[in-house]
Amino acid sequence: MVVTDHPRKRFYNKSGRQRVYPYVFEHHLVMEQSIGRFLKMHELVHHIDGNRLNNDISNLYLCTGPDVNASRIEHNSAHQSLEDAGLQLFKLGIIDFSNGSYSLSMKCRKLLDLDSSVI
């Protein structure tokens, strides 16, 4: 989204020249509207479902801390917890791994009474 006066306009340095890239990520704007202020430069916005195009506020989580390192740790922790949960689901037989990808197991599909073509 084009924004003319926003603290998160992106700066790029090309050939020793600094220029302003006049765009702000939509998920930043959605989060700012939700919390009623501009994001601090060290704050990160996490997409809960992993889809960067899903900028609904219910899919966004604000990672904040006293500095960029604390925010990154919180953001990385969110990603790691998803990986850990997936591993636990695999160990419990809820998801299977086949041909390079994960999917719900037949055991789980039957339990949920799902048609295998749906998922």
DRENDO-92615 format. One line per 8 residues: number of its first residue (from 0); their letters; for each residue x, y, z of N, C-alpha, C, O, CB. Coordinates in pm, whole numbers, always signed. Glycine has a CB too. Example, Ala and Ser with C-alpha at 12.3 -4.5 7.8 and 13.67 -1.06 7.14 Angstrom:
<rs>
0 = as = +1319,-569,+780,+1230,-450,+780,+1320,-330,+780,+1424,-332,+846,+1131,-447,+905  +1285,-225,+708,+1367,-106,+714,+1290,+3,+787,+1341,+114,+804,+1408,-60,+572
</rs>
This chain:
<rs>
0 = mvvtdhpr = +84,-117,+0,+0,+0,+0,+89,+124,+0,+183,+133,+79,-95,-1,+121  +60,+218,-87,+139,+341,-95,+101,+432,+21,-16,+462,+42,+118,+413,-232  +200,+474,+94,+180,+564,+206,+282,+676,+192,+401,+651,+174,+195,+490,+344  +236,+798,+201,+327,+910,+177,+405,+950,+302,+523,+986,+291,+251,+1028,+126  +344,+946,+418,+412,+991,+539,+391,+889,+651,+294,+896,+726,+362,+1130,+583  +482,+796,+660,+470,+688,+758,+610,+654,+808,+703,+646,+728,+400,+563,+696  +626,+633,+938,+760,+604,+990,+821,+472,+942,+941,+452,+955,+755,+603,+1138  +740,+383,+887,+792,+254,+841,+818,+250,+691,+833,+142,+633,+695,+144,+878
8 = krfynksg = +822,+366,+626,+860,+363,+485,+997,+297,+478,+1082,+318,+564,+862,+508,+421  +1016,+217,+376,+1138,+138,+367,+1248,+216,+296,+1224,+279,+193,+1112,+7,+295  +1368,+212,+350,+1483,+280,+293,+1575,+178,+228,+1601,+72,+284,+1559,+360,+401  +1623,+210,+109,+1716,+123,+38,+1840,+203,+3,+1830,+321,-31,+1652,+63,-89  +1954,+141,+11,+2079,+205,-23,+2134,+138,-148,+2181,+24,-142,+2181,+198,+94  +2128,+207,-261,+2179,+154,-386,+2290,+246,-436,+2270,+367,-451,+2066,+139,-493  +2405,+190,-462,+2519,+267,-513,+2551,+386,-424,+2581,+495,-472,+2491,+315,-656  +2543,+364,-294,+2577,+470,-201,+2468,+576,-186,+2487,+673,-113,+2702,+536,-244
16 = rqrvypyv = +2356,+558,-254,+2247,+655,-244,+2134,+596,-160,+2097,+480,-173,+2195,+694,-386  +2082,+679,-76,+1969,+635,+5,+1841,+689,-58,+1832,+808,-91,+1984,+683,+154  +1742,+601,-75,+1615,+647,-131,+1501,+586,-50,+1517,+483,+15,+1603,+609,-281  +1387,+652,-56,+1270,+606,+18,+1184,+521,-74,+1152,+562,-186,+1190,+726,+74  +1147,+405,-26,+1054,+318,-97,+919,+346,-31,+899,+309,+84,+1095,+163,-88  +826,+411,-101,+707,+467,-34,+595,+367,-5,+478,+402,-15,+651,+576,-117  +630,+246,+31,+529,+145,+61,+545,+99,+204,+655,+98,+259,+538,+26,-36  +434,+61,+264,+432,+3,+397,+355,-128,+385,+252,-133,+319,+367,+101,+505
24 = fehhlvme = +405,-232,+447,+337,-360,+440,+196,-350,+498,+174,-286,+601,+418,-468,+514  +102,-415,+430,-38,-408,+472,-57,-464,+612,-134,-408,+691,-126,-485,+373  +13,-572,+646,-6,-630,+779,+40,-533,+889,-12,-536,+1000,+71,-762,+790  +137,-448,+858,+177,-346,+955,+65,-244,+975,+33,-206,+1088,+308,-275,+909  +5,-200,+865,-104,-103,+874,-225,-160,+948,-287,-90,+1028,-146,-58,+735  -258,-287,+922,-371,-351,+990,-344,-359,+1140,-432,-329,+1221,-396,-494,+932  -222,-398,+1177,-188,-407,+1320,-191,-269,+1384,-240,-254,+1495,-48,-471,+1338  -138,-169,+1315,-137,-33,+1370,-280,+17,+1394,-308,+80,+1495,-62,+62,+1276
32 = qsigrflk = -368,-10,+1300,-507,+31,+1317,-568,-39,+1439,-645,+21,+1514,-588,+0,+1189  -533,-165,+1457,-588,-242,+1568,-540,-191,+1704,-618,-182,+1798,-551,-388,+1552  -411,-157,+1714,-356,-114,+1843,-363,+37,+1863,-336,+87,+1973,-212,-160,+1856  -398,+111,+1758,-417,+255,+1771,-290,+337,+1776,-291,+448,+1829,-494,+282,+1890  -181,+284,+1721,-55,+359,+1716,+34,+301,+1607,+8,+192,+1557,+18,+356,+1854  +139,+377,+1571,+239,+323,+1479,+316,+212,+1550,+336,+217,+1671,+335,+435,+1429  +359,+114,+1474,+448,+11,+1530,+583,+73,+1558,+628,+163,+1486,+462,-110,+1434  +647,+26,+1661,+785,+67,+1688,+873,-7,+1587,+836,-114,+1539,+829,+34,+1837
40 = mhelvhhi = +986,+50,+1554,+1071,-7,+1448,+1117,-149,+1479,+1145,-226,+1387,+1192,+81,+1427  +1125,-186,+1606,+1172,-321,+1641,+1058,-423,+1651,+1085,-542,+1668,+1247,-317,+1771  +933,-379,+1641,+820,-471,+1654,+797,-547,+1523,+808,-491,+1415,+693,-395,+1695  +765,-674,+1536,+741,-760,+1421,+598,-812,+1426,+542,-831,+1533,+841,-878,+1418  +540,-836,+1308,+404,-889,+1300,+413,-1031,+1242,+466,-1051,+1133,+312,-798,+1213  +359,-1127,+1316,+361,-1268,+1277,+228,-1307,+1216,+122,-1276,+1272,+393,-1359,+1399  +231,-1376,+1101,+110,-1431,+1039,+87,-1570,+1099,+164,-1662,+1074,+123,-1438,+882  -18,-1584,+1176,-44,-1705,+1252,-59,-1827,+1161,-4,-1933,+1191,-170,-1689,+1335
48 = dgnrlnnd = -132,-1814,+1049,-152,-1929,+960,-41,-1945,+856,-49,-2033,+771,-285,-1916,+890  +62,-1861,+863,+173,-1871,+771,+149,-1810,+634,+240,-1805,+551,+209,-2012,+754  +28,-1764,+609,-8,-1705,+479,+12,-1554,+488,-66,-1485,+552,-156,-1739,+440  +116,-1503,+422,+147,-1361,+428,+43,-1274,+357,+45,-1152,+371,+282,-1336,+368  -45,-1336,+282,-150,-1260,+215,-276,-1247,+301,-364,-1167,+271,-186,-1325,+82  -283,-1325,+409,-397,-1319,+500,-366,-1216,+607,-306,-1247,+710,-428,-1460,+564  -408,-1092,+582,-379,-983,+674,-497,-947,+764,-506,-835,+813,-336,-862,+597  -587,-1042,+784,-697,-1021,+878,-638,-1011,+1018,-547,-1087,+1053,-803,-1136,+869
56 = isnlylct = -687,-920,+1099,-631,-899,+1233,-634,-1027,+1316,-548,-1046,+1403,-707,-788,+1305  -731,-1114,+1293,-737,-1240,+1369,-622,-1334,+1333,-597,-1431,+1404,-870,-1309,+1344  -552,-1306,+1222,-439,-1388,+1179,-305,-1322,+1211,-200,-1375,+1173,-449,-1415,+1030  -306,-1210,+1279,-183,-1137,+1307,-153,-1134,+1456,-243,-1119,+1539,-191,-994,+1253  -25,-1149,+1488,+21,-1145,+1626,+138,-1049,+1634,+231,-1059,+1554,+61,-1288,+1678  +135,-957,+1728,+241,-859,+1743,+351,-912,+1834,+327,-944,+1951,+185,-727,+1799  +471,-921,+1780,+589,-961,+1856,+661,-834,+1897,+707,-757,+1813,+683,-1057,+1773  +672,-814,+2026,+733,-691,+2075,+824,-722,+2192,+811,-825,+2258,+626,-589,+2115
64 = gpdvnasr = +912,-635,+2217,+1004,-649,+2329,+1080,-520,+2342,+1050,-423,+2273,+1101,-769,+2308  +1177,-516,+2430,+1252,-392,+2450,+1343,-355,+2332,+1385,-240,+2319,+1334,-402,+2574  +1374,-454,+2247,+1461,-426,+2133,+1434,-527,+2022,+1352,-618,+2038,+1610,-430,+2175  +1502,-510,+1909,+1478,-596,+1793,+1514,-742,+1823,+1447,-833,+1774,+1559,-547,+1673  +1616,-765,+1903,+1654,-903,+1934,+1544,-974,+2012,+1515,-1091,+1984,+1785,-905,+2014  +1483,-907,+2109,+1374,-969,+2186,+1254,-996,+2096,+1189,-1100,+2110,+1333,-877,+2304  +1224,-905,+2005,+1111,-925,+1912,+1139,-1041,+1818,+1049,-1121,+1791,+1085,-797,+1830  +1262,-1051,+1769,+1298,-1164,+1680,+1291,-1297,+1755,+1245,-1397,+1699,+1441,-1144,+1622
72 = iehnsahq = +1334,-1298,+1878,+1327,-1421,+1958,+1182,-1463,+1974,+1150,-1581,+1960,+1393,-1400,+2098  +1093,-1368,+2003,+951,-1400,+2017,+893,-1451,+1885,+816,-1547,+1884,+874,-1278,+2065  +931,-1386,+1775,+881,-1427,+1643,+933,-1567,+1607,+857,-1651,+1560,+924,-1325,+1534  +1061,-1591,+1629,+1118,-1723,+1602,+1056,-1830,+1691,+1037,-1944,+1649,+1271,-1720,+1621  +1023,-1793,+1814,+959,-1887,+1906,+821,-1928,+1855,+781,-2043,+1871,+947,-1824,+2045  +748,-1834,+1795,+617,-1867,+1738,+633,-1970,+1626,+557,-2067,+1619,+547,-1740,+1684  +732,-1949,+1539,+756,-2045,+1431,+801,-2180,+1486,+757,-2284,+1437,+861,-1990,+1334  +889,-2178,+1586,+940,-2303,+1644,+828,-2380,+1712,+825,-2503,+1705,+1052,-2274,+1744
80 = sledaglq = +736,-2309,+1779,+627,-2380,+1847,+536,-2450,+1747,+482,-2557,+1777,+545,-2281,+1933  +517,-2392,+1628,+438,-2458,+1524,+510,-2585,+1477,+446,-2689,+1458,+414,-2363,+1404  +640,-2576,+1458,+716,-2694,+1417,+711,-2802,+1525,+696,-2920,+1494,+862,-2656,+1388  +722,-2762,+1651,+714,-2857,+1762,+577,-2924,+1768,+567,-3045,+1790,+744,-2787,+1895  +471,-2845,+1747,+336,-2901,+1749,+318,-3001,+1635,+257,-3106,+1653,+231,-2789,+1738  +371,-2967,+1519,+363,-3059,+1405,+435,-3190,+1433,+385,-3297,+1398,+422,-2993,+1280  +551,-3181,+1496,+626,-3302,+1531,+548,-3388,+1630,+546,-3510,+1618,+763,-3265,+1590  +484,-3324,+1727,+402,-3399,+1823,+283,-3467,+1753,+250,-3581,+1784,+351,-3306,+1934
88 = lfklgiid = +220,-3395,+1659,+108,-3455,+1584,+156,-3574,+1502,+85,-3673,+1489,+44,-3350,+1491  +277,-3565,+1447,+334,-3676,+1373,+358,-3795,+1465,+323,-3908,+1432,+466,-3634,+1305  +417,-3769,+1581,+446,-3877,+1677,+318,-3944,+1727,+320,-4063,+1758,+524,-3822,+1795  +210,-3870,+1735,+81,-3925,+1780,+4,-3994,+1668,-102,-4052,+1692,-4,-3815,+1839  +58,-3989,+1547,-9,-4054,+1434,-124,-3973,+1376,-205,-4026,+1301,-59,-4187,+1476  -130,-3847,+1411,-237,-3761,+1360,-203,-3711,+1220,-292,-3690,+1137,-261,-3643,+1454  -74,-3693,+1194,-31,-3659,+1059,+71,-3761,+1012,+142,-3821,+1092,+28,-3515,+1053  +76,-3780,+882,+170,-3872,+818,+263,-3794,+727,+236,-3680,+690,+96,-3980,+738
96 = fsngsysl = +374,-3857,+692,+468,-3800,+596,+483,-3899,+481,+514,-4016,+502,+607,-3770,+663  +460,-3851,+360,+471,-3936,+242,+508,-3851,+121,+454,-3743,+100,+339,-4013,+217  +600,-3902,+42,+641,-3834,-82,+677,-3688,-60,+644,-3602,-143,+530,-3843,-184  +745,-3659,+49,+798,-3525,+72,+702,-3425,+134,+735,-3306,+142,+844,-3471,-53  +584,-3469,+178,+494,-3373,+241,+413,-3437,+354,+398,-3559,+361,+400,-3314,+136  +361,-3352,+439,+281,-3395,+553,+133,-3380,+521,+93,-3291,+445,+318,-3313,+679  +52,-3468,+579,-94,-3460,+562,-159,-3529,+681,-93,-3600,+757,-139,-3525,+427  -290,-3507,+696,-362,-3578,+802,-358,-3727,+774,-372,-3769,+659,-508,-3528,+813
104 = smkcrkll = -339,-3805,+877,-334,-3950,+861,-474,-4004,+833,-574,-3939,+863,-275,-4017,+987  -480,-4123,+776,-609,-4187,+751,-681,-4211,+885,-803,-4196,+894,-591,-4322,+675  -604,-4246,+987,-661,-4266,+1121,-732,-4138,+1167,-843,-4145,+1221,-549,-4306,+1221  -670,-4026,+1147,-728,-3899,+1187,-848,-3863,+1099,-949,-3814,+1149,-623,-3788,+1180  -836,-3888,+969,-948,-3859,+877,-1072,-3938,+917,-1184,-3886,+918,-908,-3892,+731  -1051,-4065,+950,-1164,-4149,+990,-1224,-4100,+1122,-1346,-4096,+1139,-1121,-4296,+1004  -1136,-4062,+1213,-1181,-4010,+1342,-1264,-3884,+1324,-1366,-3866,+1390,-1061,-3982,+1433  -1220,-3798,+1235,-1293,-3673,+1208,-1405,-3690,+1106,-1481,-3597,+1079,-1196,-3567,+1159
112 = dldssvi = -1415,-3812,+1049,-1515,-3843,+948,-1503,-3748,+830,-1601,-3690,+785,-1656,-3836,+1008  -1379,-3734,+781,-1354,-3646,+668,-1333,-3728,+542,-1277,-3837,+546,-1232,-3557,+695  -1378,-3676,+433,-1350,-3734,+302,-1205,-3704,+269,-1163,-3589,+279,-1446,-3678,+191  -1126,-3804,+231,-984,-3783,+206,-958,-3684,+93,-848,-3631,+84,-918,-3915,+173  -1056,-3658,+8,-1034,-3563,-99,-1047,-3418,-49,-1006,-3326,-119,-1132,-3588,-212  -1103,-3399,+68,-1125,-3264,+122,-995,-3203,+170,-973,-3083,+153,-1227,-3268,+236  -908,-3284,+229,-787,-3231,+290,-665,-3272,+210,-553,-3236,+247,-774,-3279,+434
</rs>
